[in-house]
Amino acid sequence: MATTTRWGILATGSIAHQFAQGLADADGAELIAVGSRSADKAEAFGREFAVPNRHGSYEALARDEDVDVVYIATPHPQHKPNALLCIAQGKAVLCEKPFTVNAGEAGEVVAAARDAGVFCMEAMWTRFLPALAETRRLIADGAIGDVRMVRADFGFRCDWDPQSRLLKADLGGGGLLDVGVYCVSLASMVFGGALPQRAAGLAAIGATGVDEQAGYVLDYGDGRLAVLASAVRTDTPKAAEILGTEGRIELAPPFFKSECLTLATGGKSRTIKAKLRGNGYNYQAEEVARCFAEGLAESPIMPLDETLTVMETLDTLRRQWNLSYPMESA
Ligand SMILES: NC(=O)c1ccc[n+]([C@@H]2O[C@H](COP(=O)([O-])OP(=O)(O)OC[C@H]3O[C@@H](n4cnc5c(N)ncnc54)[C@H](OP(=O)(O)O)[C@@H]3O)[C@@H](O)[C@H]2O)c1
């Protein structure tokens, strides 16, 4: 078993750069290859991060025998074909969020990975950060009693560019898939990964046909609720709170890369520091390495079944908003 995990990065955009920086701080990770639709971009990325194997196509990257695991950093609609390409070549996959555009696509990728016996995980990097690990520990220890509610928002105001990934329907634009997925995933983690019994929301659909902002409530049964909001044209506090019968946990904003949480119980509050090492993207890479070392085909912290339930929840909300993407009807 290799002690070093050899990474390939598929695509050379914004998050691909951040992940490459994160890998430099990940224990046991080596960035060995990059693949781009353009040979020039692969060259430039390769030079920037001293990546030895530079490929001018995703197919060549997927075939690279030096690579153990491919990190997929394309726009959402490309995740499914890119993941299937890598899995078909026997490569493990870490795929950016949202895992795919919808639950049907996610099911295809999960089935392919399981059939091939290949490791696969959604890159829900937030889950692996110290603050979220501490949150899980506090909840499991009963520090706030029974959890009754999760409140979270993730919204930012992007520039008005109808051709941008964030606003263009062809590229899977809109707030729910881009950042709402963090809120839904947080609620899912807190409530044990189950599919909500009900989901209800309202969205403001903008001129490009995608959700510019939305608010939604998920019902996890027994009166347990998640109250969530997301946006790509409205800046929100990016706060998250987990409210229990005996107290609450507040993740210092922005909650998806929080470095501090507050535990409030019995009229007192305590601050718990959870400083990040590196830029935060390193932790998910270390989780992949840990799973490899333990011979796991899936991460117990971000299981594929839970990725599927999260995608189903997003689908349920989009159906209520009559929001479907061009590639879904093709
Ligand atoms: N985890 C996080 O914090 C985080 C943050 C931002 C985004 N993301 C996720 O990462 C994914 C990529 O986001 P990004 O912000 O990095 O996007 P981006 O800057 O637009 O980069 C996307 C890259 O994908 C490749 N690509 C393949 N097909 C494409 C197409 N049809 N149109 C445009 N680009 C295409 C391009 O690389 P080549 O030209 O080299 O092939 C491009 O540079 C999204 O799914 C997003 O949700 C995650």
The ligand as an SDF file (V2000), in Angstrom:
LIG
                    3D

 48 52  0  0  0  0  0  0  0  0999 V2000
  -15.0410   23.6770   -2.3040 N   0  0  0  0  0  0  0  0  0  0  0  0
  -15.1150   24.9740   -2.5310 C   0  0  0  0  0  0  0  0  0  0  0  0
  -14.8390   25.8040   -1.6670 O   0  0  0  0  0  0  0  0  0  0  0  0
  -15.5150   25.4400   -3.8960 C   0  0  0  0  0  0  0  0  0  0  0  0
  -15.3150   26.7750   -4.2390 C   0  0  0  0  0  0  0  0  0  0  0  0
  -15.6280   27.1650   -5.5330 C   0  0  0  0  0  0  0  0  0  0  0  0
  -16.1650   26.2540   -6.4220 C   0  0  0  0  0  0  0  0  0  0  0  0
  -16.3660   24.9640   -6.0450 N   0  0  0  0  0  0  0  0  0  0  0  0
  -16.9160   23.9880   -6.9880 C   0  0  0  0  0  0  0  0  0  0  0  0
  -15.9120   23.6730   -7.9380 O   0  0  0  0  0  0  0  0  0  0  0  0
  -16.4600   23.5800   -9.2370 C   0  0  0  0  0  0  0  0  0  0  0  0
  -15.7040   24.5420  -10.1520 C   0  0  0  0  0  0  0  0  0  0  0  0
  -15.8560   25.8420   -9.6960 O   0  0  0  0  0  0  0  0  0  0  0  0
  -14.7830   27.0110  -10.0420 P   0  0  0  0  0  0  0  0  0  0  0  0
  -15.2300   28.2040   -9.2830 O   0  0  0  0  0  0  0  0  0  0  0  0
  -13.4040   26.5310   -9.8670 O   0  0  0  0  0  0  0  0  0  0  0  0
  -15.0980   27.2260  -11.5870 O   0  0  0  0  0  0  0  0  0  0  0  0
  -14.1700   27.8900  -12.6860 P   0  0  0  0  0  0  0  0  0  0  0  0
  -13.1950   28.8490  -12.0750 O   0  0  0  0  0  0  0  0  0  0  0  0
  -15.0660   28.3780  -13.7570 O   0  0  0  0  0  0  0  0  0  0  0  0
  -13.3000   26.6740  -13.2420 O   0  0  0  0  0  0  0  0  0  0  0  0
  -13.9000   25.5610  -13.8080 C   0  0  0  0  0  0  0  0  0  0  0  0
  -12.8790   24.8330  -14.6850 C   0  0  0  0  0  0  0  0  0  0  0  0
  -13.5440   23.6910  -15.2200 O   0  0  0  0  0  0  0  0  0  0  0  0
  -13.0740   23.4480  -16.5410 C   0  0  0  0  0  0  0  0  0  0  0  0
  -14.2500   23.3070  -17.4220 N   0  0  0  0  0  0  0  0  0  0  0  0
  -14.6460   22.1610  -18.0320 C   0  0  0  0  0  0  0  0  0  0  0  0
  -15.7510   22.3390  -18.7440 N   0  0  0  0  0  0  0  0  0  0  0  0
  -16.0710   23.6510  -18.6180 C   0  0  0  0  0  0  0  0  0  0  0  0
  -17.1100   24.4460  -19.1620 C   0  0  0  0  0  0  0  0  0  0  0  0
  -18.0610   23.9360  -19.9670 N   0  0  0  0  0  0  0  0  0  0  0  0
  -17.1460   25.7430  -18.8450 N   0  0  0  0  0  0  0  0  0  0  0  0
  -16.2320   26.2640  -18.0140 C   0  0  0  0  0  0  0  0  0  0  0  0
  -15.2160   25.5530  -17.4680 N   0  0  0  0  0  0  0  0  0  0  0  0
  -15.1290   24.2580  -17.7740 C   0  0  0  0  0  0  0  0  0  0  0  0
  -12.1190   24.5680  -16.9100 C   0  0  0  0  0  0  0  0  0  0  0  0
  -10.8200   24.0720  -16.7490 O   0  0  0  0  0  0  0  0  0  0  0  0
   -9.9140   23.6720  -18.0230 P   0  0  0  0  0  0  0  0  0  0  0  0
  -10.1650   24.7450  -19.0430 O   0  0  0  0  0  0  0  0  0  0  0  0
   -8.5450   23.6510  -17.4980 O   0  0  0  0  0  0  0  0  0  0  0  0
  -10.3470   22.3210  -18.5300 O   0  0  0  0  0  0  0  0  0  0  0  0
  -12.3810   25.6340  -15.8720 C   0  0  0  0  0  0  0  0  0  0  0  0
  -11.2330   26.3650  -15.5670 O   0  0  0  0  0  0  0  0  0  0  0  0
  -17.9530   23.8760   -9.1160 C   0  0  0  0  0  0  0  0  0  0  0  0
  -18.6770   22.6590   -9.1320 O   0  0  0  0  0  0  0  0  0  0  0  0
  -18.0880   24.5490   -7.7640 C   0  0  0  0  0  0  0  0  0  0  0  0
  -19.3130   24.2410   -7.0940 O   0  0  0  0  0  0  0  0  0  0  0  0
  -16.0440   24.5520   -4.7990 C   0  0  0  0  0  0  0  0  0  0  0  0
  1  2  1  0
  2  3  2  0
  2  4  1  0
  4  5  1  0
  4 48  2  0
  5  6  2  0
  6  7  1  0
  7  8  2  0
  8  9  1  0
  8 48  1  0
  9 10  1  0
  9 46  1  0
 10 11  1  0
 11 12  1  0
 11 44  1  0
 12 13  1  0
 13 14  1  0
 14 15  2  0
 14 16  1  0
 14 17  1  0
 17 18  1  0
 18 19  2  0
 18 20  1  0
 18 21  1  0
 21 22  1  0
 22 23  1  0
 23 24  1  0
 23 42  1  0
 24 25  1  0
 25 26  1  0
 25 36  1  0
 26 27  1  0
 26 35  1  0
 27 28  2  0
 28 29  1  0
 29 30  1  0
 29 35  2  0
 30 31  1  0
 30 32  2  0
 32 33  1  0
 33 34  2  0
 34 35  1  0
 36 37  1  0
 36 42  1  0
 37 38  1  0
 38 39  2  0
 38 40  1  0
 38 41  1  0
 42 43  1  0
 44 45  1  0
 44 46  1  0
 46 47  1  0
M  CHG  2   8   1  16  -1
M  END
$$$$
